């Protein structure tokens, strides 16, 4: 990256880069670009796309709705600071506009 490219990029990004910082930024950015070039060297055209580095798979199960015992519901509601019928009552946190 050239000094002019750094100045244009900083201008477009609305960044203020001091003159004494430019050389350091140029050095760091050029190191990053060199690393990117190293990453682009290997031929990966024959590799299969992967979503995970291991062969582990998620185990899915069907959701089965089971009724909650009435005693459990009563215990939970009795522990609530405020309730209304069979619901917890909480303060409104989102105002409608």
Beta strands, then each sheet from edge to edge (+ up, - down):
strand 1: 83-84
strand 2: 87-88
sheet 1: 1+ 2-
end
